[in-house]
């Protein structure tokens, strides 16, 4: 069935109204991306949605018709060509680079990143996901959940994309069947449940023909949820700055516009700041007091997260690019060791002996990956022991730096928690990473065992013999020491001592005395020992 705009009056009327209505300034911005496996229809979805919403100028529509005759792969108007701009993309009918489109409706402004589906371009998908508020994960209704669907979902969750839309596309190829849609959605929800999205909304679509993009589909009356554009216009983007949070300002530039002015310029990553507030400078630890919050439009009574400002201080303090200005009460510190989850982007496998450059905030340092704690099995999301990382692999690693840098957990502060690793020889981006909570990281599989003192081992042997003797005495007493029961006692003692030895060894594994770095904290000592014995 030909469903071109000219043959669908309801879409034609909507598009006309969108073009002739007065311009209304949108009140908010939503950054989102489309991702998924190959040929799921990501570019077609964006192009058709813009077209049906009347957001494509007339001259572009004329070019689209010409390009469709030359490059089109659908036999009619190929809406993907509105987004795919590279010549190689048009010739091959695929998306290679991230394509950004800026558009606005009367309710909201949008920045959309159309990302490629091929595994070799996973790095481009991760680039598009950075800073996004929402991800539209496309799934072909016939094929279901594919490995690249899982990979893109995990990366979106890793980069803390808050909202997810499961766009089940090509519903026309399964006869608009509700049962097929419900089964696919149930499977997907089970798969991504551990990833922690704030919301997951499933929408059945036929992107090529416009079903449930701008207007509700008449061919799927069983679906009562929002259209895709309707959801994008109304979902909470969560962009209200927390003015009560502590300041974090990475210094990008020391501003000396005159010999009597010294300011420290940057974009506020976290919290807010006002004249009179006390601050610390990291990594030096120097303290000061804010004199002014300066912008291109004049001084501000208070600067908030997201604003580009210049701070002046009452004191003369040595501050350079790469330093971070924080609130006086902020417990953030500089460190030379980081635990981080990374997505390996380089075609060359990770080399533990190689030295990389880490770029975090406005700072740089030399970094070496000292340990790989685990990698992620993309099919199950389960951590798996591994000695290396290949291209597109995801893992939890330990990094050692040649000098202190200021870093925060990515969950808390994406500006000071996100970083890239750069190959120092090729200058290629080797990996992107997210700092994790240091105290919650799992112990490294390759970490050396804790050393024991010789005295500790002797005391273990003596304590074990004492326990064995007490056990023999109790058993002999119970069985009265008769000859007939001697064999029974000896036989029974074997099994009881095996069990006691197991508990004895587990207790010594937990006992911190005599270990290098061992500890049990946060609970009663004996309770902690017993809990960990049976847990392990």
C-alpha positions in Angstrom: 0.0 0.0 0.0 1.4 3.4 -1.0 1.2 5.6 2.1 3.0 8.7 0.8 2.1 11.9 2.5 0.0 13.1 -0.5 -2.2 10.1 -0.2 -2.8 10.4 3.6 -5.0 13.4 4.2 -4.7 13.3 8.0 -0.9 13.6 7.7 -1.0 16.2 5.0 -3.3 18.4 7.1 -1.1 18.0 10.2 2.0 18.8 8.2 0.4 21.9 6.7 -0.7 23.2 10.1 2.8 22.6 11.5 4.3 24.7 8.7 1.9 27.6 8.9 1.5 27.9 12.7 3.2 30.9 14.4 6.7 30.1 15.7 6.5 29.3 19.4 9.6 29.3 21.5 10.0 25.8 23.1 10.5 25.8 26.8 12.9 22.9 27.2 15.5 20.8 25.3 15.6 17.0 24.9 18.8 15.3 23.7 18.1 11.8 22.4 19.6 9.2 20.1 18.4 6.3 17.9 20.3 3.1 18.1 19.9 -0.7 17.6 21.1 -3.3 15.2 21.7 -3.0 11.4 18.8 -2.2 9.1 16.3 -1.8 12.0 15.2 1.5 10.4 16.8 4.2 12.6 17.4 6.8 9.9 14.0 6.1 8.3 12.3 6.7 11.7 13.9 10.1 12.2 13.3 11.2 8.6 9.7 10.1 8.5 8.9 11.7 11.9 10.4 15.0 10.7 8.5 14.7 7.5 5.1 13.9 9.0 5.5 16.6 11.7 5.9 19.2 8.9 9.5 20.0 10.0 11.2 19.5 6.6 11.4 22.7 4.4 9.9 22.5 0.9 13.3 22.7 -0.8 14.5 19.7 1.2 11.4 17.8 0.2 12.2 18.4 -3.5 15.8 17.3 -3.0 14.5 14.2 -1.1 12.4 13.1 -4.0 15.4 13.4 -6.4 17.8 11.7 -4.0 15.3 8.9 -3.5 15.2 8.2 -7.2 19.0 8.0 -7.3 19.9 6.4 -3.9 16.6 5.1 -2.5 16.3 1.6 -1.3 12.6 1.4 -0.5 11.1 1.9 -4.0 9.5 5.2 -3.0 10.5 8.2 -0.9 13.5 7.1 1.2 13.2 9.2 4.4 16.5 7.9 5.7 18.2 10.2 3.2 17.1 13.2 5.3 19.6 12.1 7.9 22.3 10.1 6.1 24.6 12.7 4.6 27.8 11.0 3.7 28.2 9.8 0.1 29.3 6.3 1.4 26.1 6.1 3.5 23.9 6.9 0.6 25.7 4.5 -1.8 25.6 1.6 0.7 22.3 2.4 2.3 23.8 2.3 5.8 24.6 4.8 8.6 28.3 5.1 9.3 28.9 8.4 11.2 26.7 9.9 13.9 24.2 12.3 12.2 22.9 15.1 14.4 19.7 16.9 13.6 18.3 20.0 15.4 14.5 20.6 15.3 11.8 22.0 17.4 8.0 21.7 17.9 5.8 24.1 19.8 6.4 22.2 23.0 10.1 21.3 23.0 13.5 21.6 21.1 15.4 18.5 20.2 18.9 17.4 19.4 18.8 13.9 17.9 21.8 11.7 17.2 21.2 9.0 14.6 23.8 6.4 15.3 25.1 3.4 13.2 24.1 -0.2 13.9 27.1 -2.1 12.6 29.3 -3.5 15.4 32.5 -1.9 13.9 30.9 1.5 14.4 30.0 0.9 18.1 32.3 3.7 19.1 30.2 6.1 17.1 27.1 4.9 18.9 28.8 5.6 22.3 29.7 9.1 21.1 26.0 9.8 20.3 24.9 8.4 23.7 27.2 10.6 25.7 25.0 13.4 27.3 21.7 12.0 25.9 18.6 12.1 28.1 16.8 9.4 26.2 17.6 6.5 23.9 15.3 5.1 21.2 16.3 1.4 20.8 14.9 0.1 17.5 14.1 -3.6 17.1 13.0 -5.4 14.0 9.7 -7.1 14.9 10.7 -10.2 12.9 14.2 -10.6 14.3 13.7 -9.8 18.0 16.5 -9.0 20.4 20.0 -9.2 18.7 23.5 -9.0 20.2 23.9 -5.4 19.0 20.6 -4.5 20.6 22.0 -5.8 23.9 25.3 -4.0 23.4 23.7 -0.7 22.6 21.3 -1.0 25.6 24.2 -1.8 27.9 26.2 1.2 26.6 23.2 3.5 27.1 22.8 2.3 30.6 26.6 2.6 31.3 26.5 6.2 30.1 23.5 6.8 32.4 20.9 7.6 29.7 17.8 8.1 31.9 15.0 7.0 29.7 14.6 4.3 27.1 12.1 3.8 24.3 11.8 0.4 22.8 10.7 1.1 19.2 9.4 -2.2 17.8 9.7 -1.4 14.1 8.4 -3.1 10.9 5.2 -4.2 12.6 3.6 -4.5 9.1 5.9 -7.5 8.4 4.3 -9.4 11.3 0.8 -8.5 10.4 0.6 -5.8 13.2 0.2 -8.7 15.6 -0.2 -7.7 19.3 1.1 -11.1 20.7 4.3 -10.7 18.7 4.8 -7.2 20.1 4.0 -8.2 23.7 6.4 -11.2 23.7 9.2 -9.2 22.3 8.7 -6.4 24.9 8.6 -8.9 27.8 11.8 -10.5 26.6 13.5 -7.1 26.3 12.4 -5.9 29.7 13.8 -9.0 31.4 17.1 -8.5 29.6 17.7 -4.8 30.5 16.2 -4.9 34.0 19.7 -4.7 35.7 20.7 -1.6 33.7 18.7 0.8 35.9 16.8 3.0 33.4 14.4 5.4 35.0 11.7 4.5 32.5 11.2 2.0 29.6 8.3 2.7 27.1 7.5 0.3 24.3 5.9 1.6 21.1 4.9 -0.5 18.0 5.9 1.2 14.8 6.0 1.0 11.1 8.5 3.8 10.5 8.5 3.7 6.7 4.7 4.3 6.6 4.5 6.6 9.6 2.5 4.4 12.0 2.6 5.7 15.6 5.3 8.3 14.9 3.3 11.5 14.8 -0.3 10.2 14.6 -1.7 7.1 16.1 -1.9 4.1 13.8 -5.3 3.0 12.6 -3.8 -0.5 11.9 -2.9 -1.2 15.6 -6.1 -0.2 17.5 -4.9 -2.5 20.4 -2.1 0.0 21.3 -3.3 2.8 23.5 0.1 4.4 24.5 1.7 7.6 23.2 3.0 8.2 19.7 6.8 8.6 19.5 6.8 12.3 19.0 4.1 12.7 21.7 6.3 10.9 24.2 9.4 12.9 23.2 7.5 16.1 23.7 6.3 15.3 27.2 8.8 13.1 28.9 10.7 14.6 31.9 14.2 15.5 30.7 15.4 16.1 34.3 17.5 19.1 33.5 16.7 21.3 36.4 19.9 22.3 38.2 20.3 21.5 41.9 21.3 24.9 43.3 21.9 23.3 46.8 24.6 21.0 45.6 28.3 21.8 46.2 30.2 23.6 43.4 32.5 21.8 41.0 34.1 23.9 38.3 36.8 22.5 36.1 39.1 25.4 35.1 39.4 25.7 31.4 41.2 29.0 31.1 42.9 31.6 33.3 41.3 34.8 32.1 43.7 37.8 32.2 41.7 40.4 30.2 43.7 43.2 31.8 46.6 43.4 34.3 44.1 44.2 37.0 41.9 41.2 36.4 42.5 37.6 37.0 39.6 35.2 36.6 39.1 31.4 36.3 36.8 30.4 33.5 34.9 27.2 33.0 31.5 25.6 32.8 29.9 24.7 36.2 29.7 20.9 36.2 27.9 20.5 39.5 26.1 22.7 42.0 26.1 26.5 42.2 28.3 29.4 43.4 27.7 33.0 44.6 30.0 35.8 45.8 31.1 35.3 49.4 31.2 31.4 49.1 34.2 29.6 50.4 36.0 27.3 47.9 38.9 24.8 47.7 41.2 24.3 44.7 42.2 20.7 43.8 44.6 19.1 43.7 46.6 21.8 45.6 44.0 22.1 48.5 44.4 25.9 48.6 41.4 27.8 49.9 39.7 31.1 48.9 36.6 33.2 48.8 34.6 34.1 45.7 34.6 37.8 44.9 32.5 37.9 41.6 30.7 35.5 39.3 31.3 37.1 35.9 29.7 36.3 32.5 29.7 38.0 29.1 26.4 39.7 30.0 27.6 41.0 33.4 27.9 39.7 36.9 25.5 37.1 38.3 24.2 36.9 41.9 24.6 33.1 41.6 25.9 30.7 38.9 24.4 27.3 38.5 25.3 24.0 36.8 25.6 24.3 33.0 26.5 28.0 32.9 29.8 29.2 31.5 31.3 31.7 34.0 34.5 33.3 35.2 35.2 33.4 39.0 37.3 36.0 40.6 38.7 35.4 44.2 39.5 37.8 47.0 42.8 36.0 47.6 45.8 35.6 45.3 45.9 31.8 44.6 47.9 29.8 42.1 45.3 28.2 39.8 45.9 26.7 36.4 44.0 25.0 33.6 43.1 21.5 34.7 42.5 22.4 38.4 39.0 22.0 39.8 37.4 24.6 42.1 35.0 23.0 44.6 32.9 24.1 47.5 34.6 24.2 50.8 32.5 21.4 52.2 32.9 19.1 49.2 34.8 15.9 50.2 36.1 15.4 46.6 39.9 14.7 46.5 42.6 14.2 43.8 43.8 10.6 43.2 46.4 8.7 41.2 44.4 5.5 41.1 40.9 4.9 39.5 38.5 2.1 39.2 36.5 2.5 36.0 34.2 0.8 33.5 35.5 1.2 30.0 34.4 0.6 26.4 37.4 -0.4 24.4 37.3 1.4 21.0 40.6 0.7 19.4 41.1 -2.0 16.8 44.2 -3.1 18.6 43.5 -5.1 21.8 44.2 -3.5 25.2 47.9 -3.7 26.1 48.5 -3.8 29.9 52.1 -2.8 29.3 51.2 0.3 27.2 50.9 3.8 28.5 47.9 5.9 27.5 46.9 9.5 28.1 43.8 10.0 30.2 41.7 13.1 29.5 39.2 13.8 32.3 37.5 17.1 32.8 40.0 19.7 31.7 43.0 17.7 32.9 45.3 15.1 31.3 47.8 12.6 32.8 49.6 9.5 31.7 47.8 6.3 32.6 48.4 2.6 32.7 45.8 -0.2 33.1 47.1 -2.1 36.1 44.4 -4.8 36.3 41.3 -6.0 34.5 38.8 -7.0 37.1 36.3 -8.5 34.7 34.7 -8.1 31.3 31.0 -8.1 30.4 29.3 -11.0 28.5 27.1 -9.0 26.2 24.6 -11.8 25.9 23.9 -12.1 29.6 25.4 -8.9 31.0 27.3 -11.2 33.5 30.8 -10.3 34.6 33.4 -12.7 33.2 37.1 -13.1 34.2 39.4 -12.0 31.4 43.0 -11.1 30.8 42.3 -8.6 27.9 39.8 -6.5 26.0 39.2 -6.5 22.3 37.4 -3.9 20.2 33.9 -3.1 21.5 34.6 -5.0 24.7 33.4 -3.7 28.0 35.2 -4.2 31.3 35.9 -3.0 34.8 39.6 -2.0 35.1 42.1 -0.4 37.5 44.1 2.6 36.3 47.3 4.0 37.8 48.2 7.6 36.8 51.5 9.5 36.9 50.0 12.4 38.8 46.9 13.2 40.8 43.7 14.1 38.9 40.3 15.1 40.3 37.7 12.5 39.5 34.2 11.6 40.8 32.0 8.6 40.3 30.2 8.9 37.0 26.8 8.2 38.7 27.3 11.3 40.8 29.0 13.7 38.3 29.4 12.8 34.6 31.6 15.7 33.9 34.3 14.6 36.3 33.5 10.9 36.1 33.7 10.5 32.3 37.0 10.3 30.5 38.8 9.0 27.4 42.0 7.1 27.0 44.2 8.1 24.0 46.9 6.0 22.4 50.0 8.1 22.8 51.6 6.8 19.6 48.7 7.0 17.1 46.7 9.7 19.0 43.6 7.6 18.4 40.9 7.3 21.1 41.5 3.9 22.6 38.6 3.8 25.1 35.9 5.8 26.8 35.5 5.3 30.5 33.3 6.0 33.5 34.7 6.2 37.0 33.1 3.8 39.5 32.8 4.1 43.3 36.2 3.1 44.6 34.9 1.4 47.8 32.3 -0.7 46.0 34.5 -2.1 43.3 34.9 -5.9 43.2 38.4 -7.3 44.0 40.6 -7.9 41.0 40.8 -11.6 39.9 44.5 -11.1 39.1 45.4 -9.3 42.4 48.2 -11.0 44.4 47.1 -13.0 47.4 47.6 -11.4 50.9 50.8 -12.5 52.6 50.7 -14.3 56.0 53.3 -14.0 58.7 55.0 -17.3 59.8 53.7 -16.7 63.3 50.2 -16.5 62.0 50.6 -20.0 60.3 52.1 -21.5 63.6 49.2 -20.1 65.6 46.7 -21.6 63.1 48.3 -25.0 63.4 48.3 -24.9 67.2 44.7 -23.7 67.3 43.6 -26.4 65.0 45.3 -29.1 67.1 43.6 -27.8 70.2 40.2 -27.9 68.5 40.9 -31.5 67.4 41.9 -32.6 70.9 38.8 -31.1 72.4 36.7 -32.8 69.7 38.3 -36.2 70.5 37.7 -35.8 74.3 34.1 -34.9 73.8 33.5 -37.9 71.4 35.3 -40.3 73.8 33.2 -39.1 76.7 30.0 -39.4 74.7 30.8 -43.0 73.7 32.1 -44.0 77.2 35.5 -45.2 75.8 34.4 -48.8 75.2 36.4 -50.9 72.8 33.4 -51.7 70.6 32.8 -48.1 70.1 36.4 -47.1 69.4 36.1 -47.7 65.7 33.0 -45.7 65.7 34.7 -42.8 67.4 37.6 -42.9 65.0 35.4 -43.1 62.0 33.1 -40.3 63.2 36.1 -38.1 64.1 37.2 -38.1 60.5 34.0 -36.4 59.3 33.6 -34.1 62.2 37.2 -32.8 61.9 36.7 -32.3 58.1 33.7 -30.0 58.9 35.5 -28.3 61.7 38.6 -27.8 59.6 36.5 -26.1 56.9 34.9 -23.7 59.4 38.3 -23.2 61.0 39.9 -22.3 57.7 37.1 -20.0 56.7 37.4 -18.1 60.0 41.1 -17.6 59.4 40.5 -16.4 55.9 38.2 -13.6 57.3 40.4 -12.9 60.4 42.3 -9.7 59.6 45.1 -10.1 62.1 48.5 -10.8 60.4 47.2 -10.0 56.9 48.5 -7.1 54.8 45.5 -4.9 54.2 42.9 -7.2 55.7 39.9 -5.8 57.6 36.4 -6.3 58.7 34.5 -3.2 59.3 31.0 -1.9 59.9 29.7 -4.6 62.2 30.4 -6.6 65.3 33.6 -8.5 64.9 32.4 -12.0 65.7 29.1 -11.4 63.8 31.2 -10.3 60.8 33.4 -13.3 60.9 30.5 -15.8 61.1 28.5 -14.0 58.4 31.4 -14.1 56.0 32.2 -17.7 56.8 28.8 -18.9 55.7 28.5 -16.4 52.9 31.7 -17.6 51.3 
